[in-house]
Amino acid sequence: MKAAAGSTRALVAWALWDCATSPFAAIVVTFVFPAYFARGVIGDEVRGTELWGWTMALSGLALAVLAPVCGAIADEGGPRKPWILATSGAAAFATAGLWFVTPVPEAALLGLALVLLANTALELGAVFYNALLPDLAPPERIGLWSGRAWAIGYGSGLLALVLVLFAFVLPAEPPFGLDREAGEPVRIAGPVTALALVLFTLPMAFLVPDRPRVEAPLGRILRAARDRLAGTVALLRMHPSIARFLFARLIYNDGLNTLFTFGGLYAAGSFAMDVHEVMSFGIVLNLTAGLGAWLLAPLDDRLGSKRTILLALGGLLGFGLMALLVTSKTAFWVVGAALGLFVGPAQAASRSLLARLAPEDARAELFGLYALTGRITAALGPWAVAAVTGLFESQRIGMTVILLLFASGLILLLGVREPGRR
C-alpha cells in the first residue's frame, strides 16, 4: 500500500533510493572496478584510465541529451516513478553483468558498455528522483529530507565498499571458493551492487505515491514536450535566479568533483601516503561528508538552502586552504576530515534549493538541466589542476584551482534570490 505524500513512510522510502545508488558510485565508478579494469582487464593502467575516462565522458554526453528531453516528457506525462524504476532496472541488469568481465583484454568492450549503460541510467533516474522531493516533502522540510537522503546514501556506499573490500577483495582466501586468478573476488562486486540497487528500490516501487498519469495520446505528449524544451530559454529568462543558480552550481560542483578526483593523489604525493592510507583517508572523507549532510540538514530549512550552500562553500574554502598549507600528515588528516563535513551539505542543499526555485510544472525538466550542469564541465577542473600543476611543478599550487572554483561559485550564488526570503 502506498503511503500518503508528506508521510514519514513515503519520505523514508524515497530517501532509500540514495542507498540504492550510492554503492554503485562507490564500488563501480570510484574505488573497486576502475582499478580492476585498468590493471586486470586492460593490463595497462594508463590505457585503462584513458578508456575509463572516455566512457565516463560519453555517459555525460548521453545524459546531456537525454536528461532535459526525458524531464520535459515526464513533466507533460505526469508520473516520475516509472522512469525511476525503468532506469534502476536497466542499471541493475548492466551492473550484475559485470560478473562476466573477466581479466582478459577481450572483455574490455563488454565492461565499458555495461558501465556506460548503468551509469547513464542511474544519472537519468536521479533527474526524476530529485523532482519527486517537492511532491513528497512539505516546503518546511525539503532541506531536512534532502540532507538525510544524502547522509544515508553516503553510509550505504561506505558499507558496501567495506563489505566488498574486507569480505571479498582483501582476504588471502576469498569466500565461496572465488578464484582470485580469474578476478572473481572483484567481479562479484557487480552482482552485490546490483542486489543492493534492487533491494533499496523496492520501497520506492511500493510505498511512494506519484503524480497521476495524463490521459493523452503519446504523440500529443511528445509534441508538448518538444514545445516545452523549445521554451526552456524563455523559462530561464522568466526565472533568472534559476539560471544563475544552475551556472553557480556548474562551477562549484566542478570543484567538488575535482576534489574527489585529486584528493587521493594529493595525499599520496604531498604526504607520502601509501595505498591503504589513501583508501582509509577516502573512507574518512566520505564518513564526515555523510555526517555533515545529516547534522546540517536542519539548517537548510531554518536558514534557507542558499545560506546553507554559502556556509558549506565557506567551510570548503577555509579548510581547503588549510589543507594546502599544513605540512604535517596528522594535521592533514584532521583538516581533511573537517573539510569533508561541508561536502555533503553543499550537495544536499543544492538539490533542495532547486526544488524550492523550480515551478511545479517544470521540475523534472529543470532537474534535467541540473543533472546536465553537474556533468557538462566534468573535465574542466581536472584539466585545470593538471595544467597548473605541470606549469608550476607543484601539487599544492595546482590544487588551488579547486579553491578558485569554490570561490567563483560562491560569488555567483550571492545573486540568487530564494523564494520567500529577502
N, C-alpha and C positions, 0 to 999 in steps of 0.2 A: 504493500500500500504506500502510495506517495505521501510524503509529509507536506504540510502546508508551507507556502512561501513565507519566509521570515522565521520559521520554527528552527530551533537549535538542531533538530534531527536533520532537516534538509540542508542546513549550512554545514554541518559536520560531514554529511555525505558528499556535498560539493567540495569541501576542502580536502577530502581524501584523494581526490584526483591529483593533487600535488604529490601525495605519497605514491601514486601510481607511476608518475612520470619521472620523479627525481632519481630512482635507481638507474634508469636508462641514461640520464645525464651523467651520473657519477661513474657508472661502470663502462658503458658502451662509448660515450663521447669523450670522457676525460681521462680516467685513470687506467683501466684494465685493458680494454680491447685495442685502443690505438697502439700501445706498446707491443701487444701480441701481433697485431697486423704488420707493423714495421719490422720487428725482429724475427717473428716466427713464420709469417706468410711470405713477405717480400724478401726478407733476409738482408735488407739494406735500409738502415734507419733513415738515411737522407731521402732515398727514393720513396720509402714508405710514408714518411712525413709529408712529402710533396703530394703524393696521391691522395692521402687523407685530407690534406688542406684543400685540394681541388674538389673533392667530394663534398666537403662542408660548404664550399663556395657555391657549388651547383645546387645544393639544398637551399641555400639562402636565395639564390636566383629563382628557383621554383616557388619558394614561399612568397617572394616579391610579386610574382604573377598571380598566384592562387589566392593569397590571403585577402586582398581587397575585393576580388571578384566574388569569392565564396561568402565573404562577410556581407556584401551587398545582397546576394541571393537570399541569405538567411534573414536579413532584415525585412525583405519583401515576403518571404515564405513563412516566417514565424518561428518555428521551434529551433532551438540550438542543440538539444541533446542528440538528435540523430547524427549530426555532424561529429560530435564528440565521440559517440560510440563507434561510428564507422572508422574514424581516424585511429582510435585506440585499437580496434580490431586489426586494422591493416598493420599498425606498428607492432602489435603482439605477434602476429604471424611472421613478419620480417625478422623481429628480434629472436624469436625461437629458432629461426633458420640459421642463425649464426653458429649453431652447433655443427653445421655441415661445412664450415670454413676451416678446412684442415690446413696444417702448416706446410703448404706447398704453394709455389707461385701461381699454379694454375687455378687456385681457389680465390685469388685476389679479386677478380672481377665480380664473383658471386658475393664476396664480403662487402665490397664497395656498393654494389647495387642494393643489398639488404639494408645497409646503414643509411644510404640515401633515402630509401623508401620510408624506413622507420622514423628517421629524424624529421623529414619533411611532414610526415603525417602527424607526429606529436606537436610540432610547432604550429601546424594548421589547426589542430584540435584546441590548442591553447587560446586561439582567437575567440572561439565560441565559449570556452570555459570562462574566460575573463568577462565576456559580455553577459554571462549569466549572473554575475555577482550582484549588480544593482537590482536585478529582478528578485533576488532572494533575500538580501540583507536590507534592513531599514537604513535610511540615509545616515543616521547617527551611529551605525555600527559597521559601515562599509570598511573603514580603515582597520578596525579590530579584526574582522574576519579575513581581510586580505593579508594582514600580518601573521595571523595564526596559521593560515594555509601555507605561507612561505616557510614558517618555522617548522611545522611538522613535515613539510617536504624536505627540508634540509636533514631532519632527523631520519627520515626514511632512506634518503640517499646514503647517508653515512652508515646506517645499519646494514644496508645491502652491500656496501663496499666492504665493511668489516667481515660480514659473513663470507663473501666470495674470497677475500684475501686469506683469512685465517682458517676457513673450513676447507677450501679447495686449492688455492694457489700456493700458499706458503708451506704447508706440511710436506715433509720428505716423502711420506707415504699417503697420497691422496685417498680419500674415502671412496667406497663403491667400486674399487678396482679401476679407477680412472687412470688412463695411460698418459704419463707425462710426456713421453716422446711424441705422442700424437696430438699434444696440445689440449687434451680433454679437460684438465683442471681449469683452463681458461675458457674453453669453448662452452662448458656447462653454464658459464655466466649468462649466455644468451637465453636459454630456456628459463633459468632462475629469474632473470629480469622480466621476461615475458609473463611468467606466472604472477609476479608482483603487479604488473600492469593490469592483468585481467582481474585479480582479486580486489584491488583497490578501485577499479572502475565499476564493479558491480553495485556498490551503494548508489553511485550516480544513476545507474540504469533504473533502479527500483524505487528510490526514495526522493529524488529531486524532481519537483514539478517543473513544467516547461510552458512556454507560450503555446496557445492554440495554433493549429495549422490553418493557414489561409486557404480558403476554398476557392481556388482559381486555377485555370489551366497552366501547365508548366511554361508554355510559350509566353503567356502574359507575365508570369513572374520573372522570366529571363529578360524580357524587354524592359520591365520596370527596374530590374537590377542594372541593366545597361544604362538606362537613363539616370539612375542614382549615381553610378560611377562617373558618368559624364558631368554630373553636377558636384563632384567632390571638391573641385577648386572653389566653386561658389559657396559650398558649405563651409570650407575653411575660412573664406573671406567673411562670412557671416559670424564666425566664431574665432576671432583672431587669437584668443587665449589658447584654444586647442592647437592651432598651427604653431604658436610659439612654444607651447609645452612639448609637442612632438619633436620639434627641432632641438630644444634643450635636452630632451631625453636621448635623442640620437647622439649627442655629444658626450654626455656624462655616462651613458650606458656603454659607449665605446671604451671609456676609461675603466669601467668595471670589468668588461671582457678582457681588456689588455692586462689588467691587474692579475686576473686568474691565469692568463696565458704566460706571463713572465714572472709571477711571484716565486714559483719554484726555481726557475733559472737564476733569479737574483739571489735567492737564499743559498743556492749551491755555489754560485760564482763569488759572491762577496763575503760569505761567511763559512765557506768550505764545508757545507753540509753534505753528508752522503745521501744515498738514495732513500734509506729508511728514515733519516731525519727530515728530508724534504717531504716524504709522504706523511710523516707524523705532523709536520707543520701544516700541510694542506688539510689534514683532518681537524686540527685545532682551529684553523681559519674558518672551516665550514661549521664547526660547532658554535663558535662565537657569532657567526653570521646568523645562524638559526636562533640562538639565544637573544641576539639583538632584535630580530624580527618579532619574537614573542613578547619581549619586555616593552618595546617601544610602540607596539601596535595600538595601545590605548591612546597614545599621544596623537595619533593620526586623527581620531575623532574629536579630541579635545582642542588641539591646536590647529588642525586642518592638515590636509595632505601636503599642500605646498610647503608649509613651515616644517613639516616633518622631513621632507626631502632636503630642504635647505639645511636643517640641523645635521642630517646624515652626510651631506656633501661637505659641510664644515668639519665634521669629525674625520671624514676620509682625507681631507686636505691636511688637517693638523697632524694626525697620526701618520699619514703618508709621508709628510715632510720629516717627521721624527725618524721614521724607518730608514730614510735616506741619509740621515745624519749620524745615527748611532753606529758604533764600531764594535761593540760587544755582542757576541752571539746571544747571550742571556737577555740583554736589553732588546735585541731584535725580536726574540720570542715574545716578550711582554708587549712590545709596541705592536707587533703583528697581530697578536690576539685581540688587543684593544681595537685595532683598525677593523677587524672582522665584525665587531659589534654594529658597525654602521653600514655594512654591505646589505644585509637583509632588509633593514628599514628603507633604504633607498629604492630597492626593487619593489617591496610591498606597497609603499606609499605611492609609487608611480602608477601602479595598477589602479589603486583606489582614486587617485586624482583624475585619471581619465574617466573612470566610472562616474565621478561627480560632474565632470565637464560635458560629457557626451550627451546629446539629445537622445531621448528614449528610442526614437525610431531610426537611429543611425549608429547604435552602439557596436554591433558586430562589424559594420563597415569601418568604423574608426578604430576598433581593436585590430582589424586587419592592417590598417596603416601603422598602428602601434607595434605590431609584430614586424612590419617592414622596417621601421626605424630602428628596431633592435638588431637587425641583421645587415642592412644595406651597406653600412660602413664598417663591417666587422674586420676588414683587413687594414683599415686606416691606422688605428692605434698601433698594432704590431709592426706595421711598416715604419711608422714614425719612430718608434722606440728603437728598432733595428738600425735605422738610418742615423739617428743621433748618437747611439752607442758606438757605431762604427766611425762616425766623424770625430768624436772626442775620445774614442778608445776608453770609454768609462761606462760601466753599467749604471753607476749612480746618476750620472748626468743623463743617460738615456732614459732612465725611469722617471725623470722629471716631466716627461711628456704626459704621463698619466695624471700628474697634478694639474697640468695645464688644461687637460680635458675636463677634469672635475671643476676647476675654477671657471672655465668658459660656460659649462652647463649651468653652474650656479648663477652666474651673471644673467644669462638668458632667462632663467626661471623667475627672476625677480619681477619681470614684466607680466607674468601670468596672473590673471585675476581668478581666484577661486570663487565658485558660486556661494552666495550668502556671506561673503567675507569682504572686508574693505581692503 
